[in-house]
Amino acid sequence: MAADLNSKKVVVVDGDSETCEAVSAALRRRGWEPIVSRRGTGVVKLVKDADPASVILELALPDYDGMALLKELKADWDAKKIPVVVVSGYTSRLNAGGREQVEGVLAKPFAMDELMHQVEVAATKKKKY
């Protein structure tokens, strides 16, 4: 899979529908194309298929351990090049190793402008390989 370094897609993974709607609306206002998953199952394949600029990941998902999902994303040859921004009420679950694997961490509740800034920064760090 060749990396699309100009992708305007952002995968949003969060079990809360209100958060997904608010984040998606903010992304669209800034020219991004949100792709939402309210479950962790299938996200690695979704990320590989969509080849987004970045992923916004909640650690507390209804069907999946977000930390395990982060590890799976970073272990996959194609998905690991996609920068991840963690947005969660459980950011304390990220140990030093987990924080090294993500481009940004925001605790809920968060300021939407700060999240959009983190997405912009993360998107510039997408890897080409």
Salt bridges, closest charged atoms under 4 A:
ASP14 OD2 - LYS108 NZ 2.70
ASP49 OD2 - LYS45 NZ 2.56
ASP51 OD1 - LYS81 NZ 3.37
ASP51 OD1 - LYS126 NZ 2.92
GLU58 OE1 - LYS108 NZ 2.70
ASP65 OD1 - ARG93 NH2 2.64
ASP76 OD2 - LYS48 NZ 3.22
GLU103 OE1 - LYS125 NZ 3.52
ASP113 OD1 - ARG30 NH2 2.79
